[in-house]
Amino acid sequence: MTNKKKKLSIVVPTYNESGNVEYLTERIDKALNGIEHDIWFIDDSTDDTPDILERLSKNNSHVHYEHRENEKGLATAVIRGFNVADGEFLACMDADLQHPPEILRPMYAAMRSGADMCIPSRLIKGGSDGGLNLYRKFVSGTARWMGKVMLPCLRKISDPTSGLFMFRRKMLEGADLKPVGWKIMVEVLAMTDYHLIVEIPYSFHDRNSGESKLSGNATMEYIEQLFGLMKRGIRHSDVKVTRWSPEFTDKMVEKYI
């Protein structure tokens, strides 16, 4: 494997996250110090988030944004971000800081080690879902169970319904992505070709600012997505899922960054 570092593009869908985007940007830049990267905010906001993103984009060369007036939805925002970003590695994360930006550095190390995709997990040694209340833990667990029952490609993965992941751009070539709702990673796992997935531990955090965007339609959209992917999803063979311990993750960061 080449030692040349590859560019990373982080796609962040935003909807009324004016209290978070500036701090999120600061933490991403700090976490990725020494790594070529950019941040693409795809914004559907009705508050002053676009004004803040405009200021950030003028003052920080890493920041780009696109404000959408005629289209809404997390999944379509993420796909739009993947299309406009130019990194050889692509990442997706939430804007509310429940996904700690510091995890991007070990994710990048996992990619440089040869992974096709890196999925941080709350459910392996060293991980935690402490940022979820009991109700959301139940909902999250039910979603994981449903996904694994209906889609074989999710069964080896401990935390397949997260919105935090990184992968190689080339995986999107020819992929027929038609996402609905919130579970964009499920769509990527079902509709793209890959051979090695690395899971690393992380701790899910409380929301930094603002309110959750989950609605009553999310469950129905997820079920619709799963049924659609049962019909459309490609067959996966020879897929290996490797789980890194916290100690091994630290060693790999030292080796590859």
Secondary structure, 3 states (H helix, E strand, C coil): CCCCCCCEEEEEEECCCCCCHHHHHHHHHHHCCCCCEEEEEEECCCCCHHHHHHHHHHHCCCEEEEECCCCCCHHHHHHHHHHHCCCCEEEECCCCCCCCHHHHHHHHHHHHCCCCEEEEECCCCCCECCCCCHHHHHHHHHHHHHHHHHCHHHCCCCCCCCCCEEEEHHHHCCCCCCCCCCCHHHHHHHHCCCCEEEEEECECCCCCCCCCCCCCCHHHHHHHHHHHHHHHCCCCCCCEEEECCHHHHHHHHHHHC
